[in-house]
Amino acid sequence: MNDHQTGKLDISFNTDLPEPLVFSTWKHHLNYIHDAILSIEVGSETTSLINEVAAGVGGTLVDLYIGELTPMVIAEEVIQQLVSFDALGYDSFSRWLGVSKSGYQNMYLSDGSAWILRLGMVNRRYVHIHPARYSLNTVRCRSANLKFAIAYRLLYGMDDSNFSIDKVNRTRETLGLPPAAEKIALSGALRILKQLSVKID
């Protein structure tokens, strides 16, 4: 998840997951993001961590999984299905994708969520997965709003609910964004921010 000594985060993909999967959990898995933020000791490296996460999220729009399946369970279910399709090896996976003219395949997991599988080589990993657009247990949001929510939580903690304009603008400044005159203009960002908060059992 992260290396506390170096401050280095696994942003591009989750190296804890089994090969050959490539899954960007900082970008596509809400509960992973929540738990990862709680595990980070916020301090002098906060700004560099925020910049690293922001660069890793990238993009314009993000499909964010908000269900209860953990990244490991998702990985295991995907691999299990690929084995059943005889499509886990690189060549067999490429052929399986080739059946679809689009170059990707849909896969449904045990909670009903839909996932997109593509070919995406990263080291020895080539099965790139991410939530399908408008899938069950998935929300679509602007990447800028997700970056803002992550940055805010790294700066002010997971239990903060006093979203003052000063805090909002300090967060935006850390991300290299101009200040906002009113919170009302940030409704999308605040919606994601409220989802990314301390869980109540």
C-alpha positions in Angstrom: 0.0 0.0 0.0 2.8 2.4 0.9 6.3 2.6 2.3 6.3 4.7 5.4 10.1 5.1 5.4 10.4 6.4 1.9 6.9 7.9 1.6 6.6 6.1 -1.7 3.2 4.9 -2.7 2.1 2.3 -5.2 0.0 4.7 -7.3 0.1 3.3 -10.8 -1.1 -0.2 -9.7 -1.4 -2.3 -6.6 1.7 -4.5 -6.3 0.1 -6.5 -3.4 -2.3 -8.1 -5.9 -1.3 -11.3 -7.7 0.2 -11.3 -11.2 -0.9 -10.9 -13.9 -3.4 -8.2 -12.7 -2.9 -4.5 -13.2 -5.4 -2.6 -10.9 -5.0 1.0 -9.9 -6.7 0.9 -6.5 -5.9 4.5 -5.7 -7.9 5.5 -8.7 -10.7 2.9 -8.7 -11.5 1.5 -5.2 -13.0 3.8 -2.6 -12.5 1.5 0.4 -8.8 1.0 -0.5 -8.3 4.7 -0.7 -10.0 5.1 2.7 -7.8 2.5 4.4 -4.7 3.7 2.7 -5.2 7.2 3.9 -5.7 6.0 7.5 -2.4 4.0 7.3 -0.4 7.1 6.3 1.4 9.1 9.0 0.7 12.6 7.9 3.6 14.9 8.3 6.2 16.8 6.4 5.8 14.6 3.4 2.1 15.3 3.0 2.4 17.7 0.0 4.7 15.3 -1.9 2.3 12.4 -1.2 -0.6 14.5 -2.4 1.2 15.4 -5.6 2.1 11.7 -6.2 -1.5 10.6 -5.8 -2.8 13.4 -8.0 -0.4 12.4 -10.8 -1.4 8.8 -10.4 -5.1 9.5 -10.6 -4.7 11.6 -13.8 -7.4 11.6 -16.4 -10.7 13.5 -16.7 -13.3 11.1 -15.5 -12.9 8.2 -13.1 -15.1 5.1 -12.5 -14.9 4.5 -8.7 -15.9 1.2 -7.2 -17.8 1.8 -3.9 -18.8 -1.8 -3.1 -17.6 -4.2 -0.4 -15.3 -6.5 -2.4 -11.7 -6.0 -1.4 -9.0 -5.5 -4.1 -7.7 -9.0 -3.3 -11.2 -10.6 -3.6 -11.7 -8.8 -6.9 -8.3 -10.1 -8.1 -9.1 -13.6 -7.1 -12.5 -13.6 -8.7 -11.1 -12.2 -12.0 -8.3 -14.8 -12.0 -10.7 -17.6 -11.2 -12.9 -16.7 -14.2 -10.0 -16.3 -16.5 -8.8 -19.8 -15.6 -12.3 -21.1 -16.3 -12.1 -19.4 -19.7 -8.6 -20.9 -20.3 -7.5 -17.2 -20.7 -5.0 -16.5 -17.9 -1.8 -16.8 -19.9 -0.6 -13.8 -22.0 -1.3 -15.5 -25.4 -4.6 -17.0 -24.3 -5.7 -13.7 -22.7 -4.9 -11.8 -25.9 -6.9 -14.3 -28.0 -9.8 -14.1 -25.5 -9.8 -10.3 -25.9 -9.6 -10.6 -29.6 -13.0 -12.3 -29.7 -14.4 -8.8 -29.0 -14.0 -6.2 -31.7 -13.6 -3.5 -29.1 -10.4 -5.0 -27.7 -11.8 -5.5 -24.2 -14.1 -7.8 -22.4 -16.7 -7.3 -19.6 -16.7 -9.5 -16.5 -19.3 -9.7 -13.7 -18.2 -10.4 -10.1 -20.1 -11.9 -7.2 -21.6 -8.6 -6.1 -23.0 -7.9 -9.5 -20.4 -5.2 -10.4 -19.2 -5.2 -13.9 -15.5 -4.8 -14.8 -13.5 -4.1 -18.0 -10.5 -6.2 -18.8 -7.9 -5.0 -21.3 -4.4 -5.8 -22.3 -2.0 -3.5 -20.5 1.6 -4.7 -20.0 3.3 -3.4 -16.8 6.4 -5.6 -16.0 5.0 -9.1 -15.9 1.4 -7.9 -15.5 -0.9 -7.7 -18.5 -4.5 -8.0 -17.3 -5.6 -4.5 -16.8 -8.9 -4.2 -14.9 -11.1 -1.3 -13.9 -14.8 -0.8 -13.0 -17.2 -0.6 -15.9 -19.0 2.7 -16.5 -22.2 3.1 -14.6 -21.8 -0.5 -13.2 -23.5 -1.6 -10.0 -21.6 -0.4 -6.9 -19.7 2.1 -9.1 -19.9 5.9 -9.3 -18.5 8.1 -12.1 -16.8 11.3 -10.9 -14.3 13.9 -12.2 -10.7 12.9 -11.4 -10.2 16.5 -10.1 -12.9 15.8 -7.5 -11.3 12.5 -6.4 -7.9 14.2 -6.2 -9.4 17.0 -4.0 -11.1 14.5 -1.7 -7.9 12.5 -1.2 -5.8 15.7 -0.7 -8.3 17.1 1.8 -8.3 13.9 3.9 -4.5 13.7 3.9 -4.4 17.3 5.1 -7.2 17.3 7.7 -7.9 13.7 8.5 -10.8 11.3 7.9 -13.1 12.6 10.6 -13.1 16.2 9.6 -16.6 17.5 8.5 -16.1 21.3 8.8 -15.5 22.0 5.2 -14.6 25.7 5.6 -13.7 27.7 2.5 -10.2 28.2 4.0 -9.6 24.5 4.2 -11.0 24.0 0.8 -8.7 26.6 -0.7 -5.7 25.4 1.2 -6.4 21.9 -0.3 -6.8 23.5 -3.8 -3.5 25.4 -3.4 -1.7 22.2 -2.5 -3.0 20.7 -5.8 -1.9 23.8 -7.7 -5.5 24.9 -8.3 -6.9 28.5 -8.0 -9.0 29.4 -5.0 -12.8 28.9 -5.1 -15.0 31.8 -4.1 -17.8 29.6 -2.7 -18.2 26.0 -1.6 -21.4 25.7 -3.7 -19.2 25.6 -6.8 -17.5 22.5 -5.4 -20.6 20.3 -4.9 -19.1 17.4 -6.9 -15.9 17.5 -4.9 -17.7 17.7 -1.6 -20.0 14.8 -2.5 -16.9 12.6 -3.0 -15.3 14.0 0.1 -18.3 13.0 2.2 -18.1 9.5 0.8 -14.4 9.4 1.7 -14.8 9.7 5.5 -14.5 7.7 8.6 -16.8 4.6 8.5 -19.4 4.1 11.2 -19.9 0.5 12.1 
